[in-house]
């Protein structure tokens, strides 16, 4: 019969908070994408209003990590979970910030639906959210295969962002009177690209949690290699 430790209860609280954070950030991103797609300023305002919830939950997770570290001095697998929680918490909060920024820029697109339709921004946003959902699934299921797959999917978002930039820069030259809205669209495309980057970070952190291997920046020497 497995031994139940006081640390296990604290870790369960931490896990539940991380799951809650994942769900909240996913809701925020979905709502922000919906606002952008429909150029809906009211929906965008609701996304911005909920950003404080994301920030509050980030603080709760940080506090729980500090509590575990102070009370239980975790080692080995427990310490790795703690490191994972801190990293994922940071990436999720930043995804929430980018969702808020998408919402913040949405009112500038009202009346410019035609411009949005000339880009791949909506498609790119859908792919970025799918990447985030896969990263979340990999975390919840502790699935290293799925996590490694997510890392590859991030490249699709990068390609769409580059395509968007080229198209929008061309439109700015063609339609200088609409330059302001077009610049906001470039900014939004970059925000979506960063969302996918943070989702990739989460997937890489899941690999670290399961395998103990840091797969970031593989071309660089590992610390133990000098």
N, C-alpha and C positions, 0 to 999 in steps of 0.2 A: 504494500500500500504506500503510495507516494506521500512524502512528508510535506505538510502544508506550512509554509513559512509566512511570517508577518510581511515579508517583502512581496510575496505573491499578491496580497490584497492591494498593496500600493501600486504594483505593476498593472493589475487589472483596472484600477481607477485611471491610470495613465492611458492604457489601451482604449478605454471607453471614451476618454476625452479626445484622443486622436481620431477615432472613428467619427465622433461628433464634428470635429473640425473638417474632416474630409467631406462629410455630407453638406455642411454649411457652405464651404467654398465651392463645391460643385453646384449647389443651388444658385449661388451668387453668379458664377460664370454662366450658367444656363440662362439666367434672367438677363444678364448683360448682353449675351449674344442675341437673345430675343429682342431686346430693346434696339440694338444696332440694326438687326434685320428689318425691323418695322419702323425704324427711325422714330421711336416712341420715347418722347422726353419724359412722360409720366412714369413709365416703367423704369427708365434710367434713374430717375430720382429715388425710386424705391430701392434700387440696388445701392445707391450711395448712402441711403439712410441706414442700411443694415451693415455697413462696413465696421461700425463700432462693435458689433457682435463678434466679428472675426478677430478684431484686435483684443477684445476681452478674453476670448477663448485662448488666444495665443499666450496671454499672460497666465492663465490658469494652467496651461500645459507646462510652461516654463517653471511655474511655482511647484508643480507636482514633481518635475524632474529634480529641482533643487532639494525638495523634501526627501526624495528617495536617496539622493547622493549624501545628504547630511545624516540621515537616520540609519542607513543600512550599508553604506560603503560597498556598493555592488562591484563584483568582479566578473571576468569571463563573459558568459552569454548575457548576464544581466546588465553588465556595463555596456555591452554592445547595443542592447536594446535601448538603453538610455541615450547613447550617442545618436542612434537612429531616430529616436523621438525628437531630439533637439533639432536635427537637420530637417526632418520632414515638417516639423512645426514651422520652421522658418520659411521653407519653400511654399507651404500652403498659405501662409500669411501674405507672401509676396504675390502669389496668384490672386488672392483676394484684392490686393492693391491694384493689380492690373485690371481686374474685372471692374473695380471702382473707376479706374481711369477710362475704360471703354465707355462706361455709363456717363462719365463727366463730359466726354467729347460728343456723345450722341446728339444733344440738342443742336450742335452745329451742322448736323446732317439733315435736319428737318427741311423738307422742300428740295432735297438733293438726292432723292431716291435713285434717279437715273445714273448719277455718278457711282453710287455704291454698286449698281448692277454691272458696271463696266470693269469691276475688279473681281478678284477671287477671295475677297475678305470674308464673305459669309462661308464659303467652302473651307477656307483656312481655319476659321473659328470652329467649325464643326469637327474638323480633323484634330485640332488642338484639344477640344473637349474630350474626344474619343481617346486621345493619348493620356489625358488625365485620368479618365475612368479606368483605363487599362492599368495605369500605375497604381491606382487605388485598389483595384482587384488583386494585383500582385502583392500589395502590402497586406491586405486583409487575409488572403489565402496563403501568404508566405510562399509565393510561387516564383522561384528564381528564373524559370524558363520564360514565363510571361514578362517578368521584369526585364530580362535581356532583350526581348522582342520590342518592348517599348522604346528602348534606347535607339533602335534602328528607325522606328517610326518618326522620330523627331526630325529626321532629314527631310521628310515630305513637307513638313510645315516650313522649314527653312527655304525649300525650293519655291513654295507658294509665296513666301514673303518677298523673295528676290523678284519674282514675276510681278507682284503687286507694285514694288518700288519702280521697276522699269516702266510699267504702264502708267502709273500715277505721275511720275516725273515727265513723261511725254504729254500727258493731259494738261499739266501745268503750263507747258510751253504752248499748247494748242488753245487753251482756254484761260488766259490770265485773269479774266474777270471772276473765275471760280477757284482761284488759287487757294484762298483761305480754307474752303471745305476740303480741297484736295490734300492740303498739308495735314489737316486733321486725320484724313484717311491713312496717310503714310504713318502717322503716329500710332494710329489704332492697329495697323498691320504689325508694327514693331511690338506693340504690347501683346498681341496674340502670339507672336514668335517667342517672346519671353515667357509666356504662360507655358508653351510647349517645352521650353528649356527647363523650367522648374519641374514640370512633370517628369522629364527625363532624369533630373536630379533625384527625384523621389524613387524612381525605378532603380537607379544606381545605388541608392542607399538601401533599398530592399535586398539587392545582391549582397551588399556588405553585411546586412543583418543575418542572412541565411548562410553565406559562405565564408564570411570574415575576410573577403577580398575587396579592396578598393579598386574599382574599375575606371575611375576618373583619370583623365590625362595619361593614357597608357603609354604614350611616347616618352614620357618623362621618367627618369630613374626613381625607383621607390626609395623612401628615406633610408632603409637599411642597406641600400646599395650605394649609398654615398651620393 
